[in-house]
Amino acid sequence: MFSRFHVANTARLTVIVLLLAAEGWGQNVLAVQVKGRQRWQADEVEKLYLSACSAVQMEFGGRRPVRPQITLILGADKDEAFMENREIRLVKWNPYLFAQGVVAFAFEDLMHTDERLMMARRAVNWAGSTTEIKDTQK
């Protein structure tokens, strides 16, 4: 029924999810769903996830660790990412596309929604409070 490869990958994935959950203070941050026979390595998925999150954290800073909740779906109809349901869908395992998706989600998680709204409000206020030099000479 199940091949040894499938059982080994399932066991590795379980360990990864548990490790990431412990690191994420109890929340499952990475889940993998596989449709059909896909070749992938659970340890590579984990390593890339953590590496992409760390790269965003180091590049853009932030007060808290960046660990976006993501579902990776392998065996999708086409390669795409969905912000609404936090999914990275890949036709087959591709480390570069996966890393790009993680970076996009991690970047999105740098600021909470209320922080983004405050920043946007500040930008509108700043834009409204500036004038062109030529306008002051009239």
N, C-alpha and C positions, 0 to 999 in steps of 0.2 A: 504494500500500500504506500508507505512513505520510504523514500530512499534514505540511505545513510547521510547523503549530502544535505537533504532537506532537514532531517532531524538535527544535524550538526549546526546548520545555519539558524534554525529556529532556537536552539539552545544558546548560540552566540548572541542572537538578537535579544533574547530574554535578559541575558546578562547586561547587554548594552543599555537596554531600556531601564533596568534597575539601577545601573550606575548613574545614568543621566538623571534619573528621577531623584536619586539621593543627592546628587550635585545640585539639582534645581529645587532643593528644599521640598521634596515630596511631589512635585508635579512632573508628569511624563512630558518630556520636551521633544522627544524624537520617536516616531513610530514608523514602521516600514510595512507596507502591504505589497505583496507580490502576486501578480496575475500571471498564470502560466509558468513556464520554465525559464526563469531568469537567473543569470549568473551574476552574483555580487558577493562581496565579502563584508560581513557585518563589522569587522574591526576597521576596515577602510572607511565605511560610512561614518562610524563614530569619530575616527581621527579627522576626517574632512569637516565634519560638523563643528567639532571643537576648534579646529584650526581657523575656519572661516569666522566663527564667533570671536575668537581671540584677535584676529586681524582687524575686524571692525572695532572692537574695544580699544585696541592700541592706536588705531588711526584716528578715531573720532572721540576717544575718551568716554567719559560717562561716570556716573557715581556708583553704578551697580553693574554686576556681571550681565552680559548680554547672552541670553539663552532662549531664543524664540522657540515657541512650540511649533513643530513642523511634522507633517505626515509626508513621507516619501512613498510614492506609488510607482512601482516598476511594472512594466507591461501595459502602459497607457497607450491610447491611440496616437497621441502626439506629445512632443516635449513642450511643457508649459508649466507656469506657476500661477496659483490662484491665491491672492492676498486674503480674500474674504474667508476662505476655509483653511488657509495656511497649508496648502498642498503644493508639493513639487511633483509633477507627473512626468515620468520619463518613459519613452518607448523601451529603452534598455539602459542599463547602468552606464552613466557617463559622469566621471568625477568632476569634470569642468562645469557641466551644466548644474550638477548638484551644488557645487561650491558657489556658483553664481546665485542660485536660488537662496541658499542659506545667507549669503551676504545681504541680499535684498531684504529678507525678513529680519535679519539682525539689525540692519540700518533702520528699518521701520520701528523696531522696538527700543531704539535709543532714547526716545522721548515718549512720555505718555501723551494721550490725546489732549489733556488739558494743557500740558506744556506746549504742544504744537499750536493750540488755539491762542494761548497767551503770546507766543512768538509772532503769529500772524497778526494779531491785534496791534502789537508793538510796531510791526512793519508798516501797517496802514497808518498808524499815528505818526510815525517818523516821516512817511511820504507826504502826509498832509501838513506837516509842520515845516517843510523845507520850501524855499522859493528860489527861483532862478535869479541870478544877479541882474540880468537885463530887466526883470520885472520890478526890481527895487529902484531903478534909475528913472522911472516914469514920473 
